[in-house]
């Protein structure tokens, strides 16, 4: 993913790790993370917009703005800000390889 994560975890707050993939790359989130939190601790963007391929990182963070929709490898679309991270999720940002 990108070199500079948007979100940083607070020290001393531990939760069980949850494995997921992001654009085919193995990643780890934490129990209690939303998909948005897990993805933004990995890099600078949540997804690319379908219209201009500009990077997006969510906007309202409460499920109202439609800016955080992501795709999964199995074809599901999910709202990253309100979807809990689950073990084994395979998420796509829309980045071109």
MIDOSE-1310 file (N, C-alpha, C; in nm, 2 decimals, decimal comma, always signed):
residues 97
xxxx	+0,09/-0,12/+0,00/+0,00/+0,00/+0,00/+0,09/+0,12/+0,00; +0,04/+0,24/+0,03/+0,12/+0,36/+0,03/+0,21/+0,36/+0,15; +0,31/+0,44/+0,15/+0,41/+0,45/+0,25/+0,37/+0,53/+0,37; +0,28/+0,62/+0,37/+0,24/+0,70/+0,48/+0,10/+0,68/+0,53
xxxx	+0,07/+0,60/+0,63/-0,06/+0,58/+0,68/-0,13/+0,71/+0,72; -0,26/+0,72/+0,70/-0,33/+0,84/+0,75/-0,36/+0,83/+0,90; -0,39/+0,71/+0,95/-0,42/+0,69/+1,09/-0,30/+0,62/+1,16; -0,28/+0,66/+1,28/-0,18/+0,59/+1,37/-0,25/+0,54/+1,49
xxxx	-0,21/+0,42/+1,53/-0,26/+0,36/+1,65/-0,21/+0,42/+1,78; -0,29/+0,44/+1,88/-0,24/+0,48/+2,01/-0,16/+0,38/+2,07; -0,04/+0,41/+2,13/+0,04/+0,31/+2,20/-0,04/+0,26/+2,33; -0,01/+0,14/+2,36/-0,07/+0,08/+2,48/-0,21/+0,03/+2,46
xxxx	-0,27/+0,05/+2,35/-0,41/-0,01/+2,33/-0,40/-0,13/+2,23; -0,41/-0,24/+2,29/-0,39/-0,37/+2,21/-0,53/-0,44/+2,20; -0,55/-0,49/+2,08/-0,66/-0,58/+2,06/-0,61/-0,69/+1,97; -0,69/-0,79/+1,96/-0,64/-0,91/+1,88/-0,63/-0,87/+1,74
xxxx	-0,52/-0,92/+1,67/-0,50/-0,89/+1,53/-0,60/-0,96/+1,44; -0,64/-0,90/+1,33/-0,73/-0,96/+1,23/-0,66/-0,95/+1,10; -0,64/-1,06/+1,03/-0,57/-1,07/+0,90/-0,67/-1,04/+0,79; -0,63/-0,95/+0,70/-0,71/-0,92/+0,58/-0,62/-0,89/+0,46
xxxx	-0,67/-0,88/+0,34/-0,58/-0,84/+0,23/-0,63/-0,71/+0,17; -0,54/-0,63/+0,12/-0,58/-0,50/+0,06/-0,50/-0,50/-0,07; -0,58/-0,51/-0,18/-0,52/-0,52/-0,32/-0,43/-0,63/-0,33; -0,46/-0,74/-0,26/-0,38/-0,87/-0,27/-0,26/-0,87/-0,17
xxxx	-0,24/-0,76/-0,09/-0,13/-0,76/+0,00/-0,18/-0,80/+0,14; -0,11/-0,89/+0,21/-0,15/-0,93/+0,34/-0,13/-0,81/+0,44; -0,24/-0,78/+0,52/-0,24/-0,67/+0,61/-0,30/-0,73/+0,74; -0,28/-0,64/+0,85/-0,34/-0,68/+0,98/-0,41/-0,56/+1,04
xxxx	-0,53/-0,58/+1,08/-0,61/-0,48/+1,15/-0,62/-0,53/+1,30; -0,71/-0,47/+1,37/-0,73/-0,51/+1,51/-0,88/-0,53/+1,53; -0,91/-0,62/+1,63/-1,05/-0,64/+1,67/-1,11/-0,51/+1,71; -1,23/-0,48/+1,66/-1,30/-0,36/+1,68/-1,28/-0,26/+1,57
xxxx	-1,19/-0,28/+1,48/-1,17/-0,18/+1,37/-1,28/-0,19/+1,27; -1,32/-0,07/+1,22/-1,40/-0,07/+1,10/-1,31/-0,10/+0,98; -1,36/-0,13/+0,87/-1,28/-0,15/+0,75/-1,20/-0,02/+0,72; -1,27/+0,10/+0,73/-1,20/+0,23/+0,71/-1,08/+0,24/+0,80
xxxx	-1,09/+0,22/+0,93/-0,98/+0,23/+1,02/-0,87/+0,13/+0,98; -0,90/+0,01/+0,95/-0,80/-0,09/+0,92/-0,72/-0,05/+0,79; -0,80/+0,00/+0,69/-0,73/+0,04/+0,56/-0,65/+0,16/+0,58; -0,70/+0,26/+0,65/-0,62/+0,39/+0,67/-0,50/+0,38/+0,76
xxxx	-0,49/+0,27/+0,84/-0,37/+0,24/+0,92/-0,26/+0,18/+0,83; -0,30/+0,14/+0,70/-0,21/+0,08/+0,61/-0,15/+0,18/+0,51; -0,23/+0,29/+0,48/-0,18/+0,38/+0,38/-0,26/+0,51/+0,37; -0,24/+0,58/+0,26/-0,29/+0,72/+0,25/-0,43/+0,73/+0,19
xxxx	-0,49/+0,62/+0,14/-0,62/+0,63/+0,07/-0,70/+0,51/+0,10; -0,83/+0,53/+0,09/-0,93/+0,42/+0,11/-0,96/+0,35/-0,02; -0,98/+0,44/-0,12/-1,01/+0,39/-0,26/-0,99/+0,50/-0,36; -1,01/+0,47/-0,49/-1,00/+0,57/-0,59/-1,15/+0,59/-0,64
xxxx	-1,19/+0,71/-0,67/-1,32/+0,74/-0,72/-1,34/+0,68/-0,86; -1,45/+0,63/-0,88/-1,48/+0,57/-1,02/-1,48/+0,68/-1,13; -1,50/+0,80/-1,10/-1,51/+0,91/-1,20/-1,38/+0,96/-1,25; -1,29/+0,99/-1,15/-1,17/+1,06/-1,19/-1,04/+0,98/-1,15
xxxx	-1,06/+0,87/-1,08/-0,95/+0,80/-1,02/-0,87/+0,88/-0,91; -0,94/+0,98/-0,85/-0,87/+1,05/-0,75/-0,88/+0,97/-0,62; -0,78/+0,99/-0,53/-0,78/+0,92/-0,40/-0,89/+0,97/-0,31; -0,95/+0,88/-0,24/-1,05/+0,92/-0,14/-1,02/+0,85/+0,00
xxxx	-1,05/+0,91/+0,11/-1,02/+0,86/+0,24/-1,15/+0,86/+0,33; -1,26/+0,86/+0,27/-1,38/+0,88/+0,35/-1,41/+1,03/+0,38; -1,52/+1,06/+0,43/-1,55/+1,20/+0,45/-1,63/+1,22/+0,58; -1,75/+1,17/+0,59/-1,83/+1,20/+0,71/-1,80/+1,10/+0,83
xxxx	-1,75/+0,99/+0,79/-1,71/+0,88/+0,89/-1,83/+0,83/+0,97; -1,95/+0,85/+0,92/-2,07/+0,80/+0,99/-2,18/+0,74/+0,90; -2,14/+0,71/+0,78/-2,23/+0,64/+0,69/-2,33/+0,73/+0,61; -2,31/+0,86/+0,60/-2,41/+0,94/+0,54/-2,36/+0,99/+0,40
xxxx	-2,23/+1,00/+0,37/-2,19/+1,08/+0,26/-2,16/+0,99/+0,13; -2,16/+0,86/+0,14/-2,14/+0,77/+0,03/-1,99/+0,78/-0,02; -1,90/+0,83/+0,05/-1,76/+0,85/+0,00/-1,68/+0,73/+0,03; -1,72/+0,64/+0,12/-1,63/+0,53/+0,16/-1,67/+0,39/+0,11
xxxx	-1,75/+0,39/+0,00/-1,78/+0,25/-0,05/-1,66/+0,19/-0,11; -1,64/+0,06/-0,08/-1,52/-0,02/-0,13/-1,58/-0,15/-0,19; -1,49/-0,21/-0,27/-1,53/-0,34/-0,33/-1,44/-0,44/-0,26; -1,50/-0,57/-0,26/-1,42/-0,68/-0,21/-1,40/-0,77/-0,33
xxxx	-1,31/-0,86/-0,31/-1,27/-0,95/-0,42/-1,40/-1,04/-0,46; -1,48/-1,07/-0,37/-1,60/-1,15/-0,40/-1,71/-1,07/-0,46; -1,69/-0,94/-0,49/-1,79/-0,86/-0,56/-1,88/-0,78/-0,47; -1,87/-0,80/-0,34/-1,95/-0,72/-0,25/-1,90/-0,57/-0,25
xxxx	-2,00/-0,48/-0,23/-1,97/-0,34/-0,21/-2,00/-0,32/-0,06; -1,91/-0,25/+0,01/-1,94/-0,23/+0,15/-1,90/-0,08/+0,19; -1,97/-0,03/+0,29/-1,94/+0,10/+0,34/-1,83/+0,09/+0,44; -1,72/+0,13/+0,41/-1,60/+0,11/+0,50/-1,61/+0,17/+0,64
xxxx	-1,68/+0,28/+0,65/-1,68/+0,35/+0,78/-1,77/+0,28/+0,88; -1,87/+0,20/+0,83/-1,96/+0,13/+0,92/-1,96/-0,02/+0,92; -1,87/-0,08/+0,84/-1,85/-0,22/+0,83/-1,74/-0,27/+0,92; -1,77/-0,36/+1,01/-1,66/-0,41/+1,10/-1,56/-0,50/+1,02
xxxx	-1,44/-0,49/+1,05/-1,34/-0,57/+0,98/-1,36/-0,71/+1,02; -1,35/-0,80/+0,93/-1,36/-0,95/+0,96/-1,24/-1,02/+0,90; -1,20/-1,12/+0,97/-1,08/-1,20/+0,93/-1,10/-1,25/+0,79; -1,00/-1,24/+0,71/-1,00/-1,30/+0,58/-1,06/-1,21/+0,47
xxxx	-1,11/-1,09/+0,51/-1,17/-1,00/+0,41/-1,06/-0,97/+0,30; -1,10/-0,96/+0,18/-1,02/-0,93/+0,06/-1,07/-0,80/+0,00; -1,01/-0,69/+0,03/-1,06/-0,56/-0,01/-0,98/-0,50/-0,12; -1,05/-0,42/-0,20/-0,99/-0,35/-0,32/-1,00/-0,20/-0,31
xxxx	-0,89/-0,13/-0,34/-0,89/+0,01/-0,34/-0,92/+0,07/-0,48; -0,91/-0,01/-0,58/-0,93/+0,04/-0,72/-0,80/+0,09/-0,78; -0,69/+0,08/-0,70/-0,56/+0,12/-0,75/-0,52/+0,03/-0,87; -0,46/+0,10/-0,97/-0,41/+0,03/-1,09/-0,27/-0,02/-1,06
x	-0,24/-0,15/-1,09/-0,11/-0,21/-1,06/-0,01/-0,15/-1,15
